């Protein structure tokens, strides 16, 4: 299971591609995570919950990495 930080990084990379495709300015990773903090946390914890329900390993959920 990815950590929240890894998930946010992957989502930022996707956002960079999307913004570039629409000729929009690309945000820094810090700007993206600050502006989308609630969305990213909700998406991540929904993913974690879905995997938990499916019985996948969740040990990384409690990782000390931020």
Number of C-alpha atoms within 10 A of each C-alpha: 14 14 17 20 15 13 16 21 16 13 15 22 16 12 16 18 13 13 14 12 9 8 9 11 9 16 14 12 16 11 12 19 19 11 12 13 13 11 10 20 16 11 15 18 13 12 13 21 14 12 14 12 9 9 9 12 11 14 8 13 14 8 11 7 10 7
